[in-house]
Amino acid sequence: MRRVIYWILAAVVAVGLTAGAGCSRRSPRAVFLIVIDNARADRLSAYGERMYRTPHIDSLAAGGVLFKRAVSTSTWSAPAMGSMLTSRYPTQLGLVEAPVGDEAAVEWNARREQTAHTLASGETTLAEILRGAGYSTAAFVN
């Protein structure tokens, strides 16, 4: 199974939140959530890979928490990101494919049309929680 390393980067957020718990509002600690889609842990030198070097990720791992056994909630980006940003399962968020009768007869595009691609407006995200704690938030995608 292909592993997605969202969890390694969520650890950076966890460490930042823990370290920043006692900070005043005048000087909050920075928290970065860096998401790399489709990176395999067994190809990162922080996890012992010898052939490929990933010094920047190694540096993040050395200064934070490195999880050796973690599992993504999904192999697909939309539900995995939704879970990471809300602490809820994809099924709770509606970010799953609707059941169909005959899988062989259903084309992928038709199945994708049945799937929600965004969070419902009532879902509370990590960014909202951080903003409520006095952090400035931003997202940069692609």
Backbone as CSV, one residue per row, in Angstrom:
resi,resn,N_x,N_y,N_z,CA_x,CA_y,CA_z,C_x,C_y,C_z
1,MET,0.839,-1.170,0.000,0.000,0.000,0.000,0.891,1.241,0.000
2,ARG,0.520,2.194,-0.806,1.259,3.455,-0.871,0.942,4.273,0.383
3,ARG,1.990,4.769,1.027,1.788,5.548,2.249,1.899,7.035,1.965
4,VAL,1.023,7.778,2.574,1.044,9.228,2.463,1.543,9.764,3.795
5,ILE,2.424,10.748,3.779,3.036,11.182,5.033,2.418,12.439,5.620
6,TYR,1.129,12.617,5.500,0.488,13.756,6.130,0.810,13.791,7.620
7,TRP,0.870,12.616,8.228,1.058,12.509,9.667,2.410,13.037,10.119
8,ILE,3.440,12.936,9.306,4.752,13.449,9.709,4.680,14.965,9.857
9,LEU,3.916,15.583,8.993,3.825,17.025,9.000,2.822,17.515,10.036
10,ALA,1.829,16.706,10.333,0.903,17.050,11.411,1.647,17.075,12.739
11,ALA,2.699,16.272,12.854,3.513,16.268,14.068,4.170,17.620,14.278
12,VAL,4.562,18.278,13.197,5.159,19.612,13.297,4.154,20.560,13.934
13,VAL,2.890,20.456,13.521,1.845,21.295,14.089,1.657,20.968,15.566
14,ALA,1.623,19.681,15.907,1.431,19.280,17.299,2.542,19.819,18.185
15,VAL,3.766,19.736,17.736,4.899,20.248,18.504,4.794,21.765,18.639
16,GLY,4.438,22.441,17.566,4.289,23.893,17.616,3.196,24.332,18.572
17,LEU,2.079,23.601,18.597,0.995,23.949,19.506,1.400,23.705,20.949
18,THR,2.087,22.609,21.201,2.530,22.287,22.546,3.538,23.317,23.039
19,ALA,4.507,23.638,22.196,5.542,24.595,22.576,4.977,25.987,22.758
20,GLY,3.930,26.319,22.014,3.374,27.660,22.067,2.280,27.842,23.097
21,ALA,1.969,26.796,23.878,0.853,26.866,24.810,1.017,27.962,25.855
22,GLY,2.240,28.242,26.279,2.447,29.243,27.307,2.829,30.608,26.774
23,CYS,2.804,30.815,25.489,3.234,32.082,24.892,2.173,33.154,25.071
24,SER,2.610,34.397,25.172,1.672,35.504,25.238,1.163,35.806,23.835
25,ARG,0.108,36.592,23.757,-0.447,36.951,22.458,0.481,37.888,21.697
26,ARG,1.403,38.548,22.387,2.312,39.464,21.716,3.370,38.728,20.899
27,SER,3.729,37.529,21.302,4.786,36.814,20.585,4.442,35.334,20.421
28,PRO,3.390,35.039,19.655,3.024,33.626,19.467,4.075,32.893,18.637
29,ARG,4.226,31.625,18.891,5.140,30.805,18.105,4.534,30.540,16.743
30,ALA,5.388,30.332,15.776,4.929,30.015,14.427,4.600,28.528,14.349
31,VAL,3.563,28.206,13.632,3.164,26.823,13.382,3.022,26.671,11.881
32,PHE,3.753,25.717,11.313,3.659,25.461,9.883,3.136,24.053,9.670
33,LEU,2.163,23.919,8.813,1.674,22.614,8.392,2.044,22.494,6.925
34,ILE,3.042,21.678,6.651,3.518,21.489,5.284,3.052,20.108,4.847
35,VAL,2.262,20.063,3.808,1.698,18.800,3.347,2.338,18.420,2.021
36,ILE,2.848,17.215,1.968,3.425,16.683,0.742,2.570,15.493,0.331
37,ASP,1.922,15.614,-0.780,1.046,14.545,-1.246,1.863,13.467,-1.955
38,ASN,1.591,12.242,-1.640,2.185,11.074,-2.306,3.669,10.875,-2.047
39,ALA,4.167,11.309,-0.923,5.547,11.004,-0.550,5.526,9.755,0.328
40,ARG,6.432,8.850,0.074,6.491,7.607,0.834,7.535,7.710,1.932
41,ALA,7.161,7.264,3.128,8.090,7.310,4.256,9.364,6.518,3.966
42,ASP,9.249,5.425,3.234,10.444,4.609,2.974,11.376,5.241,1.947
43,ARG,11.071,6.429,1.483,11.960,7.166,0.589,12.508,8.433,1.243
44,LEU,12.349,8.554,2.547,12.835,9.706,3.291,13.987,9.272,4.195
45,SER,15.065,10.036,4.168,16.220,9.648,4.972,15.939,9.739,6.468
46,ALA,14.954,10.521,6.889,14.582,10.574,8.304,14.099,9.214,8.805
47,TYR,13.635,8.388,7.899,13.150,7.051,8.241,14.164,5.966,7.889
48,GLY,15.388,6.365,7.580,16.442,5.385,7.342,16.793,5.132,5.891
49,GLU,16.142,5.786,4.953,16.475,5.616,3.540,17.912,6.091,3.314
50,ARG,18.728,5.251,2.661,20.139,5.584,2.445,20.416,6.140,1.040
51,MET,19.617,5.743,0.081,19.880,6.142,-1.299,19.471,7.584,-1.579
52,TYR,18.320,7.989,-1.062,17.803,9.334,-1.300,18.006,10.159,-0.030
53,ARG,18.465,11.394,-0.176,18.678,12.281,0.962,17.577,13.335,0.967
54,THR,16.992,13.550,2.118,15.959,14.572,2.283,16.325,15.441,3.492
55,PRO,17.363,16.267,3.363,17.899,16.996,4.514,16.919,17.971,5.170
56,HIS,16.057,18.596,4.406,15.129,19.563,5.000,14.059,18.858,5.823
57,ILE,13.557,17.756,5.314,12.590,16.969,6.089,13.282,16.363,7.297
58,ASP,14.529,15.920,7.134,15.301,15.386,8.263,15.425,16.438,9.362
59,SER,15.669,17.681,8.983,15.809,18.762,9.950,14.508,18.987,10.715
60,LEU,13.380,18.981,9.995,12.078,19.106,10.663,11.854,17.952,11.634
61,ALA,12.190,16.743,11.207,12.006,15.558,12.054,12.906,15.615,13.285
62,ALA,14.124,16.091,13.120,15.068,16.151,14.244,14.633,17.168,15.289
63,GLY,13.992,18.244,14.845,13.578,19.284,15.778,12.150,19.131,16.273
64,GLY,11.471,18.100,15.840,10.075,17.899,16.230,9.838,16.477,16.700
65,VAL,8.715,15.944,16.306,8.339,14.584,16.664,8.254,13.769,15.384
66,LEU,8.896,12.625,15.368,8.868,11.738,14.207,8.039,10.507,14.564
67,PHE,6.925,10.348,13.889,6.063,9.198,14.137,6.497,8.044,13.251
68,LYS,6.799,6.918,13.857,7.247,5.752,13.093,6.086,4.861,12.671
69,ARG,4.970,4.941,13.380,3.800,4.127,13.039,2.572,5.022,13.034
70,ALA,2.188,5.462,11.869,1.007,6.305,11.727,0.307,5.920,10.438
71,VAL,-0.983,6.139,10.387,-1.775,5.726,9.236,-2.652,6.884,8.786
72,SER,-2.712,7.089,7.498,-3.605,8.089,6.936,-5.024,7.533,6.921
73,THR,-6.003,8.403,6.987,-7.394,7.955,6.937,-7.833,7.583,5.536
74,SER,-7.029,7.930,4.530,-7.414,7.653,3.153,-6.185,7.678,2.249
75,THR,-6.278,6.995,1.132,-5.217,7.060,0.131,-5.456,8.203,-0.852
76,TRP,-6.596,8.867,-0.727,-6.982,9.949,-1.617,-6.854,11.263,-0.863
77,SER,-6.359,12.304,-1.511,-6.029,13.573,-0.864,-7.210,14.260,-0.188
78,ALA,-8.336,14.391,-0.848,-9.460,15.158,-0.292,-9.911,14.628,1.066
79,PRO,-10.205,13.339,1.204,-10.630,12.870,2.520,-9.498,12.891,3.555
80,ALA,-8.269,12.617,3.133,-7.150,12.634,4.073,-6.926,14.043,4.613
81,MET,-6.971,15.046,3.752,-6.809,16.431,4.186,-7.964,16.862,5.083
82,GLY,-9.167,16.492,4.704,-10.321,16.816,5.544,-10.171,16.252,6.938
83,SER,-9.714,15.014,7.028,-9.492,14.390,8.330,-8.406,15.101,9.113
84,MET,-7.320,15.432,8.448,-6.200,16.072,9.122,-6.593,17.447,9.656
85,LEU,-7.402,18.170,8.930,-7.742,19.535,9.322,-8.920,19.631,10.287
86,THR,-9.656,18.519,10.479,-10.826,18.549,11.367,-10.778,17.507,12.481
87,SER,-9.870,16.548,12.411,-9.798,15.435,13.367,-11.043,14.552,13.294
88,ARG,-11.627,14.449,12.113,-12.793,13.591,11.913,-12.510,12.633,10.763
89,TYR,-13.200,11.510,10.752,-13.038,10.527,9.691,-13.725,10.999,8.405
90,PRO,-13.216,10.547,7.243,-13.849,10.921,5.970,-15.339,10.583,5.913
91,THR,-15.738,9.469,6.509,-17.158,9.103,6.496,-17.990,10.104,7.282
92,GLN,-17.428,10.679,8.344,-18.142,11.691,9.118,-18.245,13.005,8.342
93,LEU,-17.297,13.225,7.464,-17.256,14.467,6.694,-17.993,14.374,5.370
94,GLY,-18.402,13.168,4.964,-19.043,12.982,3.669,-18.054,12.980,2.521
95,LEU,-16.780,12.794,2.825,-15.743,12.798,1.784,-15.400,11.379,1.361
96,VAL,-16.421,10.626,1.010,-16.252,9.248,0.555,-17.132,9.017,-0.662
97,GLU,-16.793,8.011,-1.411,-17.618,7.661,-2.564,-18.889,6.988,-2.079
98,ALA,-19.998,7.346,-2.687,-21.265,6.701,-2.343,-21.239,5.264,-2.834
99,PRO,-21.835,4.349,-2.082,-21.868,2.946,-2.526,-22.599,2.815,-3.860
100,VAL,-22.098,1.936,-4.695,-22.741,1.672,-5.980,-22.974,0.186,-6.114
101,GLY,-23.888,-0.176,-7.002,-24.234,-1.585,-7.169,-23.126,-2.401,-7.811
102,ASP,-22.916,-2.211,-9.080,-21.954,-3.012,-9.823,-20.716,-2.168,-10.098
103,GLU,-19.661,-2.353,-9.312,-18.434,-1.564,-9.449,-17.866,-1.625,-10.862
104,ALA,-17.938,-2.776,-11.503,-17.338,-2.936,-12.826,-18.042,-2.081,-13.875
105,ALA,-19.301,-1.772,-13.652,-20.070,-1.048,-14.658,-20.035,0.464,-14.458
106,VAL,-19.454,0.922,-13.379,-19.456,2.347,-13.071,-18.104,2.950,-13.430
107,GLU,-18.139,3.986,-14.225,-16.892,4.644,-14.594,-16.407,5.515,-13.442
108,TRP,-15.093,5.720,-13.377,-14.493,6.505,-12.301,-15.091,7.912,-12.218
109,ASN,-15.273,8.582,-13.337,-15.801,9.939,-13.297,-17.203,9.987,-12.713
110,ALA,-18.012,9.011,-13.028,-19.356,8.964,-12.471,-19.301,8.772,-10.962
111,ARG,-18.386,7.954,-10.498,-18.236,7.743,-9.060,-17.736,9.011,-8.388
112,ARG,-16.829,9.731,-9.027,-16.294,10.959,-8.428,-17.376,12.026,-8.312
113,GLU,-18.346,12.024,-9.236,-19.423,13.004,-9.161,-20.287,12.796,-7.921
114,GLN,-20.272,11.589,-7.371,-21.065,11.285,-6.186,-20.365,11.732,-4.910
115,THR,-19.136,12.155,-5.012,-18.308,12.434,-3.852,-18.234,13.920,-3.559
116,ALA,-18.356,14.267,-2.282,-18.148,15.649,-1.879,-16.662,15.958,-1.985
117,HIS,-16.312,17.134,-2.463,-14.912,17.512,-2.616,-14.501,18.626,-1.667
118,THR,-15.439,19.137,-0.890,-15.132,20.191,0.066,-15.804,19.879,1.400
119,LEU,-15.318,20.511,2.441,-15.920,20.341,3.760,-17.233,21.111,3.825
120,ALA,-18.162,20.593,4.605,-19.412,21.307,4.847,-19.102,22.590,5.599
121,SER,-19.919,23.609,5.435,-19.641,24.923,6.022,-19.583,24.901,7.544
122,GLY,-20.187,23.950,8.194,-20.196,23.909,9.658,-18.998,23.230,10.292
123,GLU,-18.097,22.680,9.489,-16.944,21.967,10.034,-15.906,22.953,10.571
124,THR,-15.399,22.694,11.766,-14.353,23.522,12.353,-13.000,22.952,11.953
125,THR,-12.133,23.803,11.436,-10.828,23.345,10.958,-9.712,23.802,11.896
126,LEU,-8.556,23.197,11.718,-7.367,23.566,12.484,-7.070,25.060,12.332
127,ALA,-7.210,25.597,11.137,-6.953,27.027,10.909,-7.871,27.891,11.766
128,GLU,-9.130,27.502,11.891,-10.067,28.269,12.711,-9.703,28.196,14.191
129,ILE,-9.268,27.039,14.630,-8.854,26.878,16.027,-7.611,27.719,16.299
130,LEU,-6.643,27.676,15.384,-5.435,28.480,15.547,-5.749,29.975,15.525
131,ARG,-6.622,30.383,14.628,-7.004,31.799,14.551,-7.655,32.228,15.865
132,GLY,-8.498,31.374,16.424,-9.138,31.674,17.705,-8.132,31.778,18.851
133,ALA,-6.973,31.140,18.691,-5.918,31.195,19.714,-4.951,32.345,19.465
134,GLY,-5.247,33.198,18.479,-4.431,34.370,18.236,-3.388,34.231,17.141
135,TYR,-3.393,33.138,16.415,-2.447,32.949,15.324,-3.007,33.549,14.034
136,SER,-2.127,34.026,13.184,-2.516,34.412,11.823,-2.462,33.155,10.985
137,THR,-3.401,32.968,10.087,-3.414,31.754,9.279,-3.436,32.098,7.807
138,ALA,-2.859,31.220,7.015,-2.852,31.377,5.562,-2.630,30.006,4.947
139,ALA,-3.041,29.846,3.707,-2.800,28.611,2.979,-2.195,28.961,1.622
140,PHE,-1.214,28.199,1.222,-0.584,28.361,-0.081,-0.611,27.000,-0.752
141,VAL,-1.310,26.893,-1.862,-1.528,25.609,-2.518,-0.942,25.646,-3.917
142,ASN,-0.241,24.579,-4.280,0.383,24.445,-5.605,1.299,25.590,-5.913
